[in-house]
Amino acid sequence: MDAIVEKYKEIEINLDSVTLTGNLRLLENSKGIIIFSHGSGSSRFSIRNNYVAGLLLDMGFSSLLFDLLTISEDLVYDYRFDIELLSKRLLEVTKWVRNYEETKHLKIGFFGASTGAASALTVAPKLGKMVKAIVSRGGRPDLAMNTLAKVNTPTLLIVGGYDKSVIELNKIAQSYIPGICDLKIVPEASHLFEERGKLAMVAKLTGDWFTKYLT
Protein backbone atom coordinates (compact mmCIF):
# COMPACT_ATOMS: atom_id res chain seq x y z
CA MET A 1 0.00 0.00 0.00
CA ASP A 2 1.31 3.46 -0.89
CA ALA A 3 2.19 5.77 1.97
CA ILE A 4 -0.28 8.54 2.74
CA VAL A 5 1.32 11.92 2.17
CA GLU A 6 -0.20 15.19 3.33
CA LYS A 7 0.18 18.43 1.40
CA TYR A 8 -0.87 21.60 3.15
CA LYS A 9 -0.69 24.82 1.21
CA GLU A 10 -2.27 28.22 0.73
CA ILE A 11 -3.70 28.62 -2.74
CA GLU A 12 -5.22 31.35 -4.85
CA ILE A 13 -8.55 30.48 -6.46
CA ASN A 14 -8.94 32.57 -9.59
CA LEU A 15 -12.58 33.01 -10.53
CA ASP A 16 -14.07 35.14 -13.28
CA SER A 17 -14.71 38.20 -11.15
CA VAL A 18 -12.51 37.77 -8.09
CA THR A 19 -9.54 35.90 -6.61
CA LEU A 20 -10.17 34.10 -3.33
CA THR A 21 -7.66 32.58 -0.92
CA GLY A 22 -7.91 29.05 0.41
CA ASN A 23 -6.06 26.51 2.55
CA LEU A 24 -5.84 23.09 0.94
CA ARG A 25 -5.11 19.92 2.90
CA LEU A 26 -4.46 17.20 0.38
CA LEU A 27 -3.90 13.52 1.03
CA GLU A 28 -2.51 10.96 -1.32
CA ASN A 29 -5.02 8.09 -1.43
CA SER A 30 -7.72 10.47 -0.20
CA LYS A 31 -11.30 9.22 0.20
CA GLY A 32 -12.59 12.56 -1.07
CA ILE A 33 -12.37 16.29 -0.53
CA ILE A 34 -14.58 18.29 1.84
CA ILE A 35 -15.22 21.89 0.85
CA PHE A 36 -15.97 24.09 3.86
CA SER A 37 -18.46 26.95 3.62
CA HIS A 38 -18.02 28.98 6.79
CA GLY A 39 -20.51 31.18 8.61
CA SER A 40 -20.91 34.93 8.73
CA GLY A 41 -17.86 36.82 9.99
CA SER A 42 -15.65 33.74 9.85
CA SER A 43 -12.88 32.77 7.45
CA ARG A 44 -10.54 29.98 6.40
CA PHE A 45 -8.80 30.50 9.75
CA SER A 46 -11.87 29.41 11.74
CA ILE A 47 -10.58 27.48 14.75
CA ARG A 48 -13.60 25.20 14.83
CA ASN A 49 -13.62 24.40 11.12
CA ASN A 50 -9.87 23.79 11.11
CA TYR A 51 -10.27 21.45 14.06
CA VAL A 52 -12.90 19.46 12.16
CA ALA A 53 -10.75 19.49 9.01
CA GLY A 54 -7.84 18.12 11.02
CA LEU A 55 -9.86 15.21 12.35
CA LEU A 56 -11.27 14.55 8.88
CA LEU A 57 -7.68 14.38 7.67
CA ASP A 58 -7.06 11.60 10.19
CA MET A 59 -10.08 9.79 8.75
CA GLY A 60 -8.69 10.01 5.20
CA PHE A 61 -10.36 13.12 3.79
CA SER A 62 -8.72 16.07 2.09
CA SER A 63 -10.26 19.50 2.67
CA LEU A 64 -10.46 23.03 1.33
CA LEU A 65 -11.18 25.98 3.60
CA PHE A 66 -11.48 29.23 1.70
CA ASP A 67 -12.63 32.80 2.19
CA LEU A 68 -16.00 33.29 0.52
CA LEU A 69 -15.45 37.06 0.60
CA THR A 70 -12.46 39.24 -0.18
CA ILE A 71 -11.00 41.40 2.59
CA SER A 72 -12.82 44.50 1.33
CA GLU A 73 -16.11 42.64 0.87
CA ASP A 74 -15.96 41.27 4.40
CA LEU A 75 -15.98 44.85 5.70
CA VAL A 76 -19.52 45.22 4.33
CA TYR A 77 -21.68 43.63 7.02
CA ASP A 78 -24.61 42.82 4.70
CA TYR A 79 -22.42 40.67 2.45
CA ARG A 80 -21.89 38.23 5.31
CA PHE A 81 -25.58 37.32 5.15
CA ASP A 82 -25.98 37.54 1.38
CA ILE A 83 -26.84 33.89 0.74
CA GLU A 84 -27.08 34.48 -3.00
CA LEU A 85 -23.54 35.87 -3.15
CA LEU A 86 -22.10 33.23 -0.80
CA SER A 87 -23.78 30.48 -2.82
CA LYS A 88 -22.40 31.89 -6.07
CA ARG A 89 -18.88 31.80 -4.62
CA LEU A 90 -19.28 28.25 -3.32
CA LEU A 91 -20.61 27.13 -6.70
CA GLU A 92 -17.66 28.67 -8.56
CA VAL A 93 -15.10 27.27 -6.12
CA THR A 94 -16.61 23.79 -6.38
CA LYS A 95 -16.27 23.91 -10.15
CA TRP A 96 -12.69 25.10 -9.66
CA VAL A 97 -12.00 22.06 -7.43
CA ARG A 98 -13.47 19.81 -10.11
CA ASN A 99 -11.05 21.27 -12.68
CA TYR A 100 -7.94 21.66 -10.49
CA GLU A 101 -5.32 19.07 -11.42
CA GLU A 102 -4.71 17.81 -7.87
CA THR A 103 -8.37 17.52 -6.85
CA LYS A 104 -10.37 16.87 -10.03
CA HIS A 105 -10.48 13.12 -9.40
CA LEU A 106 -11.83 13.38 -5.84
CA LYS A 107 -15.40 12.91 -4.69
CA ILE A 108 -16.79 16.10 -3.16
CA GLY A 109 -18.63 16.78 0.10
CA PHE A 110 -19.81 20.06 1.63
CA PHE A 111 -19.41 21.11 5.27
CA GLY A 112 -21.41 24.22 6.10
CA ALA A 113 -21.44 26.16 9.37
CA SER A 114 -24.09 28.72 10.32
CA THR A 115 -25.02 30.64 7.14
CA GLY A 116 -22.55 28.46 5.25
CA ALA A 117 -25.02 25.59 5.57
CA ALA A 118 -27.57 27.62 3.61
CA SER A 119 -25.09 28.19 0.80
CA ALA A 120 -24.21 24.48 0.71
CA LEU A 121 -27.87 23.49 0.47
CA THR A 122 -28.49 26.12 -2.20
CA VAL A 123 -25.58 24.99 -4.37
CA ALA A 124 -25.88 21.19 -4.12
CA PRO A 125 -29.03 20.87 -6.30
CA LYS A 126 -27.35 22.94 -9.02
CA LEU A 127 -24.45 20.49 -9.17
CA GLY A 128 -26.47 17.29 -9.15
CA LYS A 129 -24.42 14.20 -8.39
CA MET A 130 -21.14 16.13 -8.25
CA VAL A 131 -21.70 16.71 -4.51
CA LYS A 132 -22.05 13.40 -2.69
CA ALA A 133 -22.92 14.52 0.87
CA ILE A 134 -23.54 17.59 3.03
CA VAL A 135 -22.95 18.20 6.73
CA SER A 136 -24.33 21.25 8.54
CA ARG A 137 -22.83 22.33 11.89
CA GLY A 138 -25.05 24.67 13.90
CA GLY A 139 -26.41 25.64 10.52
CA ARG A 140 -29.20 27.85 9.28
CA PRO A 141 -30.70 25.68 6.54
CA ASP A 142 -33.91 27.70 6.87
CA LEU A 143 -32.12 30.51 5.00
CA ALA A 144 -32.19 28.22 1.95
CA MET A 145 -35.91 27.47 2.27
CA ASN A 146 -36.63 28.12 -1.41
CA THR A 147 -34.14 25.42 -2.41
CA LEU A 148 -34.69 22.72 0.20
CA ALA A 149 -37.35 20.88 -1.80
CA LYS A 150 -34.71 20.23 -4.48
CA VAL A 151 -32.05 18.78 -2.13
CA ASN A 152 -31.48 15.09 -2.85
CA THR A 153 -27.89 15.01 -1.57
CA PRO A 154 -27.58 13.00 1.69
CA THR A 155 -27.59 15.67 4.39
CA LEU A 156 -26.67 15.58 8.07
CA LEU A 157 -27.84 18.42 10.31
CA ILE A 158 -25.88 18.73 13.58
CA VAL A 159 -27.17 21.05 16.30
CA GLY A 160 -26.21 21.62 19.93
CA GLY A 161 -28.75 20.54 22.54
CA TYR A 162 -28.76 23.97 24.17
CA ASP A 163 -29.42 25.70 20.85
CA LYS A 164 -33.19 25.43 21.09
CA SER A 165 -34.22 27.97 18.45
CA VAL A 166 -31.80 26.53 15.88
CA ILE A 167 -33.01 22.99 16.66
CA GLU A 168 -36.53 24.05 15.68
CA LEU A 169 -35.31 25.75 12.50
CA ASN A 170 -33.41 22.59 11.55
CA LYS A 171 -36.45 20.40 12.20
CA ILE A 172 -38.51 22.57 9.88
CA ALA A 173 -35.79 22.47 7.23
CA GLN A 174 -35.51 18.69 7.54
CA SER A 175 -39.21 18.33 6.80
CA TYR A 176 -38.72 20.10 3.46
CA ILE A 177 -35.74 18.05 2.25
CA PRO A 178 -36.92 15.10 0.14
CA GLY A 179 -33.61 13.25 0.09
CA ILE A 180 -31.82 11.42 2.89
CA CYS A 181 -31.63 13.83 5.81
CA ASP A 182 -30.72 13.09 9.42
CA LEU A 183 -30.77 15.44 12.41
CA LYS A 184 -28.28 14.81 15.23
CA ILE A 185 -28.52 16.81 18.45
CA VAL A 186 -25.31 16.90 20.46
CA PRO A 187 -26.38 16.91 24.14
CA GLU A 188 -25.30 19.73 26.45
CA ALA A 189 -23.71 21.68 23.61
CA SER A 190 -24.21 25.33 22.69
CA HIS A 191 -24.31 26.87 19.22
CA LEU A 192 -20.51 26.91 18.81
CA PHE A 193 -19.92 23.53 20.49
CA GLU A 194 -17.39 25.14 22.81
CA GLU A 195 -17.98 22.69 25.66
CA ARG A 196 -15.33 20.05 26.34
CA GLY A 197 -15.46 17.18 23.88
CA LYS A 198 -18.47 18.45 21.94
CA LEU A 199 -16.61 19.57 18.81
CA ALA A 200 -14.91 16.18 18.71
CA MET A 201 -18.39 14.63 18.65
CA VAL A 202 -19.28 16.89 15.72
CA ALA A 203 -16.14 15.80 13.87
CA LYS A 204 -16.87 12.11 14.51
CA LEU A 205 -20.45 12.43 13.24
CA THR A 206 -19.15 14.34 10.23
CA GLY A 207 -16.46 11.81 9.38
CA ASP A 208 -18.88 8.91 9.70
CA TRP A 209 -21.37 10.64 7.37
CA PHE A 210 -18.78 11.34 4.70
CA THR A 211 -17.34 7.85 5.03
CA LYS A 212 -20.80 6.43 4.40
CA TYR A 213 -21.75 8.60 1.45
CA LEU A 214 -18.46 9.53 -0.21
CA THR A 215 -16.90 6.08 -0.08
Buried (B, 14 or more C-beta within 10 A) or exposed (E): EEEEEEEEEEBEBEBEEEEBBBBBBBBEEBBBBBBBBBBBEBBBEBEBBBBBBEBBBEBBBBBBBBBBBBEEBBEEEEBBBBBEBBBBBBBBBBEBBBEBEBBEEBBBBBBBBBBBBBBBBBBBBBBEEBBBBBBBBBBBBBBBBEBBEBBBBBBBBBBBBBBEEBBEBBBEBBEBBEBBBEBBBBEEBBBBBEBEEBBEBBBEBBBBBBBEBBE
